[in-house]
Amino acid sequence: MRPLHRRAAAAAAALAALVSVSACGSSGSPHDGGKSGAGARHSPAPAASIPDQQTATGPAPSPSAKEPMLPDSRLTPVTGSFSKKDKKYLSGRVPQDMDPSAVLQTGQESCQRVARTAAHDRNAAVGAVIAGDIPDAKAAITLLCPDQKPVLKAADAGFPDGTRKNPRAGTYRALTSAADCTWRVSGSGGKVLASGPGTSAKGTVEARIPAGAAEFTSSGCYAWVPA
């Protein structure tokens, strides 16, 4: 199965697993850790499932040096006011033709998704941040929901599925339960030093990258974190 099809299948499976969590948590605060949206009756989702796919009200803008951004002096909502942390998040992130409130809401929704997913399956939340499946998660967590920084810290130590040049030596764990997760470590000149999958005693897929490896390539493994 090609990577695109695997990602689509994973997203569909995760959406089905987490739809009840989203329904219960939609009225919760983005800073409540997802407790109001995930009850004990929900069974845990497989590691590395895609987080709940709620409908966003607008796109998640990515600031670009080529795209003119709204000056901080004009970061005002139609009604009410922005808090200091809201303005800090919005600074340099709002295209001139966009409503700042819509950009802020996208960040708040990202916080909600991280919190709900982490409450249901922390590995899934970490993997989603690593893989980029939650829009602008790093900025949203840092500036809007710092209570989720443990998830971000874990994600910062990992890396996504694919090819990684000059990887750091160590043993890594794949955040997936997919049977088609495979990996390969190559040295200089493309010589294969090790390959997998290799399942640990805990039933997880682990890969050991030796010192001096030139490349680490994986497929179907979603994301990796230090074991």
N, C-alpha and C positions, 0 to 999 in steps of 0.2 A: 504494500500500500504506500502510495507516495505521501511525503510529509504533509502536504496541504490537506489531503484526505484524512490523515491521522488527526491533524489539528481540528478539523471540522467535526470528526466523530467524537473526539474528546470533549469538545465544547457542547455538543448535543447531549452527551451522557451526563456531563456536569450540570447542565441546566436542569435536566430532569431530577437530578439528585438534590439540587439546592433550591428548587422553585418554592418549596414550602418554607424554607428559611427566609427567602426574599419577601414572601407574602406576609410573614409574621413580623419581619424587621423593618418594613417600609416606613413605619411611623416612629421608629426609634431615633435617638440622637446619634449623629456620626461619631460622638465621643463616648458612647456608653459601652464600647467594647463589644457591641453586637449582642449583649445579654438579653435585650428585649426581643431579639429576633431569632434566637436559636435555643430551643428548649431541649431538655434532656431526652425527649422522645425521638429526636432525629438521630439516625444512625450515621456514623462518620463516613464521609466520602473518601474515595481512594486518594492517596497522595498524588499531588500534581494535577488534580482536576481543575478545570477552568472555573474561576469564581462566578457567582451569580451574574447573569447577563441582563441586568435591568435596563430599561429603556432610558437612554440619556436625553436630556432636553436640547442638547446641542453638541457640536463637535468639541473635542479637546484640543485647543489651539497649542501649537508648538511655536514658541517665540523664534523669530527669524530676523537676522540682521537686515535682510532685504525687505522685510515687511514693516511698514510704519506702525508703531505702537502708540496707544493712547497715553498721553502724558499723565503722570501721577496726579497732577492738579485737576484732571478731569475724571478721575476715578470716583464717580458718585452714582449711586443708584437712583432710579426714578422716584422711589419713595424710601423713607427711612435713611439709614446711614450705614457705612461699613465700619467694622471694628479695626483696630490697629493691625491685628494679625491678618484680617481679610485684605487690607490695603497692601500689606507686605507681600502676600501671595500674588495679588493682582499686578503689582509693579512690574512693568516690562513684559506682561503676558497677555495684554488685551489689544488685539488689532483695532485700528481706528474705527472700523465699520461694525464692531461687535459691542453688544451690551455687556458691561462689566459683570452684571448680576448673573448672566448666563455662564460666563467663564468661571465665576466663583462657584456656581452650582455644580459645574462639572467636577471641580476639585472636591467639593463636599460629597458628591456621589462616589468619587474614588475612595474617599475615607470610609464611607459607609460600606463599600464593597470589601475593602481590606478588613474592616472590623468584623463584618458578618462571616466572611470566609475564614478568618483566623479563629473565630469562636467555634466554627464547625470543623475545621481542619487546618491547623497552623501550617503544615507543610504545603498545603494547597495555596495558602496566602503568600508564603515565601516564594514558592515557584511562580506564582502569577506576577509578582513584582519583578523577579529575575527575568522572566520571559517577556515582560512588557504588555501583559494582557490587561492590566488595569491602567488606564490613561494617566500619565503624569503622576504616578504613585509617589515617587521620591519627593517631589516638591510638595505634594498634598500632605503627605505624612509629616514632613519636616516643619511645615508652616501652619497646617490646619488641624492635624490630629496627632500631636507628638506622643500621645499615649500608645500609638502603634509603632513607635521607633524600634522596639525589639524585633518586629517583623522586618523592618528595613535593615537593621544591623545584620540579621541573618542572611538577608538577600544580598547585601553588599559583599559577603564572603563567598558567594556562589557565582555561577556563570550559566548562560543558557545553552540549550542544545545546539549543535552545529560544529563549527571548526574554531579551535582556539590555538593561536600561535604562541610558542614559547610559554606553555602553561606552567604554573607553579607546581613544584613537586608535592605529592601528598596523596592521601586516599580520599576519594570523593564518593558521595552517595547520590544516586539518581532519585529525583522526586517524582517517581512514576511507578505504577504497577503494571505498565504495559509489557506484554510478553515480547514485543518486537524491538525493545530497547537494545541497541548494539553500540559498541564503542571501540576505538582503536587508538593506540599511542604510537607515534612515528618518531624516529630519530632523524638526524641529518641524512640527506640523500633519499628520504622516504622509506627507510628500512623500518618495518613493523617491529616494535619492541614488545607490545602486549596488545591483546584484544579481548573482547567479551561479547555477551554478558557474562559476568561472574556474580553469582548470588552468595551473599554472606550468610552467616549462621542465623541472622535475624530475618532472612527471606527478602532482603533488599538487594538491589543491584549496586555493586560497588566497583570502582575502577581505581587502580593504583598508578599514579603518574610518577615515573622515576625522575631523578634529577637529570637535567640536560636534555629532556625531551623537546623535540622541535615542534610537535603538533599533537593536539588531542582532538579527535573527531568523534562525534556521537550522532546517532539518529534514533528518533522515537523515544528519547529519554527526557524530554521536556526541559529539565533544569538540573543543575548539580550543586551540591553544598558539601563542605568538608565533613567527612564521616566521623 
